[in-house]
Amino acid sequence: MDEKKIIAVVGASGAQGGGVCRTVLKDVGGGFTVRAITRNAGSDKAKELEKLGAEVVEADIDDVESLKRAFQGAHGAFCVTFFWEHMSPEKELAGAQHMADAAKDAGVRHVIWSTLEDTRKWVPLDDNRMPTLLGKYKVPHFDAKGEADRLFSGSGVPTSCLLTSFYWENFIYFGMGPRRGEDGNLYLTLPIGDRKLPGIASEDIGKCAYAIFRNGGEFTGRTVGIAGGHLTGRRMAASLSKALGQEIRYNDVSPEAYRKLGFPGAEDLGNMFQFNRDFESVCCGARSLEFSRALNPSLQTFDEWLAVNGRRIPIEKALRRAAGE
Ligand SMILES: NC(=O)c1ccc[n+]([C@@H]2O[C@H](COP(=O)([O-])OP(=O)(O)OC[C@H]3O[C@@H](n4cnc5c(N)ncnc54)[C@H](OP(=O)(O)O)[C@@H]3O)[C@@H](O)[C@H]2O)c1
């Protein structure tokens, strides 16, 4: 008889949820199994998860009834929102509310809510060191997640709020990798001065989350943060240089210049990096490396991540406005 506890995973075909699914399914004797939630059970990624042993079900976080069905009978739920699909904090809040409501309706025992800081606690809207965006946010994709923490705690479902970190995969997929400047040199452009940025291999988020599910009660009602490294821009550039075999210089631009780069989300990310720069101790302090490693002993450092993934990092075209600052 199969008495494994089901963990329902939102975003199962993505970076965070995918890591949760693979970690749980790999631990065959661990007493847990996966219900992978996707909008398309026929996709290649969904089929891959099925092959690994997941039950695959369709649901959409915009549709609370679909989530109620998907969470039914689950012991745990890993909940994440998808800001960059729509760039609307209101939509993120609505999705979080749906997941909290569905978890309550289904009697889920433990939710992990993938969150980030509501930066307005440190930088109120009338603080002009960074612009207010979309009328009431400083860092929209952080603030809405932080604001949504209370939706989960208010639902009465035992919840762990998991503060994640900057994925190093952003250097591969998000256009944040090294770019050739107009002088022909390669630059890693980040507006963080000489401060440290907490970062992580996205797969490690799932490994840490699984440890939090396994330890259950110890982590419910708590906010915990994870990172695989706290690294300056100069240090990341040095590691990238070594891994890519080409000199990559750190291009320390101002947050103002970064916000003006013109790509979708540049203002939001400019404010995010400024928050990391100006509140380094808050951001790094909330994401202890020792704690993260205790949860996940195979936690990757940036250099270890680069040894495996470095060759996938593209050299992007010049960011003219940054280089011309
Ligand atoms: N990039 C970073 O450095 C970073 C760091 C910390 C936090 N974050 C946050 O991480 C979140 C995204 O997580 P991720 O990176 O794991 O996502 P992801 O890799 O982009 O994957 C998300 C998956 O979720 C599914 N999905 C999208 N919209 C959905 C919806 N309405 N209902 C149900 N499923 C949906 C999609 O799968 P299907 O098509 O199969 O449904 C997609 O494959 C964002 O909110 C971002 O702010 C990012």
The ligand as an SDF file (V2000), in Angstrom:
LIG
                    3D

 48 52  0  0  0  0  0  0  0  0999 V2000
   15.2120   34.6530  -11.6670 N   0  0  0  0  0  0  0  0  0  0  0  0
   15.5830   34.8410  -10.4000 C   0  0  0  0  0  0  0  0  0  0  0  0
   16.7480   35.1240  -10.0860 O   0  0  0  0  0  0  0  0  0  0  0  0
   14.5700   34.6890   -9.3070 C   0  0  0  0  0  0  0  0  0  0  0  0
   15.0220   34.6930   -7.9860 C   0  0  0  0  0  0  0  0  0  0  0  0
   14.0960   34.5850   -6.9550 C   0  0  0  0  0  0  0  0  0  0  0  0
   12.7380   34.4860   -7.2570 C   0  0  0  0  0  0  0  0  0  0  0  0
   12.3330   34.4930   -8.5710 N   0  0  0  0  0  0  0  0  0  0  0  0
   10.8930   34.3910   -8.8370 C   0  0  0  0  0  0  0  0  0  0  0  0
   10.6170   33.1040   -9.3300 O   0  0  0  0  0  0  0  0  0  0  0  0
    9.3150   33.1290   -9.8980 C   0  0  0  0  0  0  0  0  0  0  0  0
    9.2590   32.1880  -11.0750 C   0  0  0  0  0  0  0  0  0  0  0  0
    9.6310   30.9010  -10.6850 O   0  0  0  0  0  0  0  0  0  0  0  0
   10.4810   29.9630  -11.6490 P   0  0  0  0  0  0  0  0  0  0  0  0
   11.7420   30.6870  -12.0170 O   0  0  0  0  0  0  0  0  0  0  0  0
   10.5640   28.6480  -11.0170 O   0  0  0  0  0  0  0  0  0  0  0  0
    9.5500   29.9260  -12.9230 O   0  0  0  0  0  0  0  0  0  0  0  0
    9.8430   29.3870  -14.3940 P   0  0  0  0  0  0  0  0  0  0  0  0
   11.0830   28.5850  -14.4460 O   0  0  0  0  0  0  0  0  0  0  0  0
    9.7020   30.5490  -15.3040 O   0  0  0  0  0  0  0  0  0  0  0  0
    8.6660   28.3480  -14.6470 O   0  0  0  0  0  0  0  0  0  0  0  0
    7.4130   28.5850  -14.3020 C   0  0  0  0  0  0  0  0  0  0  0  0
    6.5360   27.4250  -14.7500 C   0  0  0  0  0  0  0  0  0  0  0  0
    5.2920   27.6420  -14.1270 O   0  0  0  0  0  0  0  0  0  0  0  0
    4.2420   27.4110  -15.0030 C   0  0  0  0  0  0  0  0  0  0  0  0
    3.2610   28.5020  -14.9850 N   0  0  0  0  0  0  0  0  0  0  0  0
    3.3570   29.7370  -15.5200 C   0  0  0  0  0  0  0  0  0  0  0  0
    2.2280   30.4290  -15.3230 N   0  0  0  0  0  0  0  0  0  0  0  0
    1.3940   29.5990  -14.6360 C   0  0  0  0  0  0  0  0  0  0  0  0
    0.0860   29.7230  -14.1420 C   0  0  0  0  0  0  0  0  0  0  0  0
   -0.6410   30.8360  -14.3380 N   0  0  0  0  0  0  0  0  0  0  0  0
   -0.4480   28.6920  -13.4680 N   0  0  0  0  0  0  0  0  0  0  0  0
    0.2430   27.5530  -13.2790 C   0  0  0  0  0  0  0  0  0  0  0  0
    1.4830   27.3700  -13.7390 N   0  0  0  0  0  0  0  0  0  0  0  0
    2.0500   28.3760  -14.4250 C   0  0  0  0  0  0  0  0  0  0  0  0
    4.8460   27.1930  -16.3810 C   0  0  0  0  0  0  0  0  0  0  0  0
    4.6680   25.8570  -16.6770 O   0  0  0  0  0  0  0  0  0  0  0  0
    3.4800   25.2470  -17.5820 P   0  0  0  0  0  0  0  0  0  0  0  0
    3.5430   25.9740  -18.8830 O   0  0  0  0  0  0  0  0  0  0  0  0
    3.8980   23.8220  -17.6350 O   0  0  0  0  0  0  0  0  0  0  0  0
    2.2130   25.4740  -16.8360 O   0  0  0  0  0  0  0  0  0  0  0  0
    6.3380   27.4370  -16.2180 C   0  0  0  0  0  0  0  0  0  0  0  0
    7.1330   26.4360  -16.7710 O   0  0  0  0  0  0  0  0  0  0  0  0
    9.0700   34.5860  -10.3100 C   0  0  0  0  0  0  0  0  0  0  0  0
    7.9590   35.0950   -9.6140 O   0  0  0  0  0  0  0  0  0  0  0  0
   10.3550   35.3030   -9.9250 C   0  0  0  0  0  0  0  0  0  0  0  0
   10.1220   36.6140   -9.4540 O   0  0  0  0  0  0  0  0  0  0  0  0
   13.2170   34.5630   -9.5880 C   0  0  0  0  0  0  0  0  0  0  0  0
  1  2  1  0
  2  3  2  0
  2  4  1  0
  4  5  1  0
  4 48  2  0
  5  6  2  0
  6  7  1  0
  7  8  2  0
  8  9  1  0
  8 48  1  0
  9 10  1  0
  9 46  1  0
 10 11  1  0
 11 12  1  0
 11 44  1  0
 12 13  1  0
 13 14  1  0
 14 15  2  0
 14 16  1  0
 14 17  1  0
 17 18  1  0
 18 19  2  0
 18 20  1  0
 18 21  1  0
 21 22  1  0
 22 23  1  0
 23 24  1  0
 23 42  1  0
 24 25  1  0
 25 26  1  0
 25 36  1  0
 26 27  1  0
 26 35  1  0
 27 28  2  0
 28 29  1  0
 29 30  1  0
 29 35  2  0
 30 31  1  0
 30 32  2  0
 32 33  1  0
 33 34  2  0
 34 35  1  0
 36 37  1  0
 36 42  1  0
 37 38  1  0
 38 39  2  0
 38 40  1  0
 38 41  1  0
 42 43  1  0
 44 45  1  0
 44 46  1  0
 46 47  1  0
M  CHG  2   8   1  16  -1
M  END
$$$$
